[in-house]
Amino acid sequence: MLWIEHKYISLLSGRLERFQRVNNTVYRFRCPICGDSKKDRRKTRGHLIEKGGKVRFYCHNCSASMQFKYFMKEIDPTLYLEYVKEQIKESGNQKDVETFAEKMKPPVFVKTTALSKLKKVSQLDPNHPVKKYVDSRQIPPGNHYKLFYAPKFGAWVNSMIPDKIKIGEEDEPRLIIPFLDKEKNLFGFQGRSFKKDGVRYITIMLDDSKPKVFGMDTIDESKDIYLLEGPIDSMFLPNAMAAAGGDLAAQVEQTGLLKEKIVVVFDNEPRHSDTIKRMQKAIDAGYRVVIWPSDIEHKDVNDMILAGYTPEYIKDVLDECNYSGPTAKLHFAIWRKDR
């Protein structure tokens, strides 16, 4: 039995509605990721299960799945910190405890921002049109909590920035993609329309001194970071972020991240003049840039997912097909010519 995990499951249980221990290896409760069922408050489809020497969270309603420690980090970051510290203490390395405690200072929670007025997609009923839309894009359920639903986008924006949006006869709903900094502060967001015509994405910045980058709150700066053109595309890859419009290279320079850690992933558009110019600029600036292989014809990562490619396969492509310097220029010229 994993005694530390079971100890912290017990400590976390007070945050889990209708929590109960089924047996020595299984716990059941209402899923806090999707909210479980609004129609029946007795539903308990969230589970923590010990199997194969690990404890994992799984919801039979929204299919969210992750290791227990990451589930705990989402529900109670402070308790997660204590859990990791105790694990390190068990290893006998006190220096690691002190280093980790310094890195894991309590964050500023997103709930203190205007987002608290909205529902997360993970909280919507499975039959809600927005939930169905997000599912249709095959966005991993574990990322649904990062997205929000604004039933009246204009009114919500104007509550933060008066008269920012001109509201017509009908204030349209939009999917909200928030931009958070490393301390979880909201500094901007995108509103994605559900209409087939009109302006698909509207980007609003609450702090113009910040780069228009999604994912700054979750990346590990010690590892390679994938920088994509679309926030939704970035949700299929580990340690990824996205520049919400404009020049990717220019946006990432504002983040202060190390250039050698960045892998820039442009959309696969060899005949799009703007994409060509921006790719050329990133290569000239010394970034590692992904040059898509000729056998991939899909425009972006989400299109590849919808076509049946796995995230693992896509990551392998990005790792194998990123180049810099003269090698990047050579592959870039071939990529343009072959298409």
Beta strands, then each sheet from edge to edge (+ up, - down):
strand 1: 20-21
strand 2: 26-29
strand 3: 46-51
strand 4: 54-59
strand 5: 65-67
strand 6: 119-120
strand 7: 148-150
strand 8: 174-180
strand 9: 186-193
strand 10: 201-205
strand 11: 213-214
strand 12: 225-228
strand 13: 240-243
strand 14: 262-265
strand 15: 288-290
strand 16: 322-323
sheet 1: 1+ 2- 3+ 4- 5+
sheet 2: 6+ 7- 8+ 9- 10+
sheet 3: 11+ 13- 12- 14- 15- 16+
end
